[in-house]
Amino acid sequence: MQAITASDRDAGVGGLTLTDLPYPHAAENDVIVRVHAAGFTRGELDWPGTWSDRAGRDRTPSVPGHEVSGVVAELGYGTTGLTVGQRVFGLTDWTRNGSLAEYVAVEARNLAPLPADVDHTVAAALPISGLTAWQGLFDHARIMTGQTLLIHGAAGGVGSIAVQLALGAGARVIGTGRSADRDTVLALGTHTFLDLEAGWTQDAGEVDVVFDAIGGDILDRSAALVRAGGTLVTIAQLPTVRPKDGQALFFVVEPDRARLADLAQRVRDGRLDVRIGAVRPLAEAAAAFAPERRVTGRTIIRVTDDPPVSPQRRAP
């Protein structure tokens, strides 16, 4: 099969190449997915799991990409709950080969059924962004109706979904971004837009929750904007400043099959819009990692348009 591989940690994006790799092995409780579309995070080339397995051993050449949408091609021994030929989407393991390949091995519990009327490119943009937004807002910040939220990076993959989910929960939402993001963020329904390239802290006022996807100085300055007893949640880095009498939390997204199914249903119902900025073929995936190739919305890699594989099951 063909896959994008990373072999040289020091080479960064320049070390990504389109390579022929062996078909993956389906371990116990695994599923082999024939990948139709895949999502990636540009920063994952800096993640330890991209370069080593769970035991810390080098695993290069490794395949990046941790969001997948496709069709079940094979079931590993003991796998239940899914069937060969079924449309699925979800998260791949952080320390195993990922989704920028024609086939990928995934733990079955990390995949959810994909309705026939949800496109694979949309589904591939949901797992990390959707689960991160949900977990940050409801599992960690525990937002409530009537609260005021400040969402940093509201035009991004995570931020745009967080805005929609927070508004759906009855919160008042302030979105931030660069000057060029103003129209996009306001179109999502935010009550206010704050320009991070201007004096945004003076205009923010007090908020109950800050959801940060940027980090750095913006994260540090945000703690002072949170009301006493409020919450600052970030996915960017460990916070060094916390709100007065409140909490500052950093978290990493976790797989959740039931929540993925809920997010897909929200897409079907028109309650959630997933912003796709570009769709590239697998051969252009390495170039899509480059900073200068950034677009408004997620970049998704279309791996195959082939019909689902014929139902079959290999002997364990």
Secondary structure by P-SEA (a helix, b strand, c coil): cbbbbbcccccccccccccccccccccccbbbbcccbbbbbccccccccccccccccccccbbbbcbbbbbbccccccccccccccccccccccccccccccbbbbccccbbbbcccccaaaaaacaaaaaaaaaaccccccccccbbbbbcccccaaaaaaaaaaaaaccbbbbbbcccaaaaaaaaccccccccccccccccccccbbbbccccaaaaaacccccccbbbbbcccccccccccbbbbbbbbbbbaaaaaaaaaaaaaccbbbbbcccccccccccccccccccccbbbbbcccccccccccccc
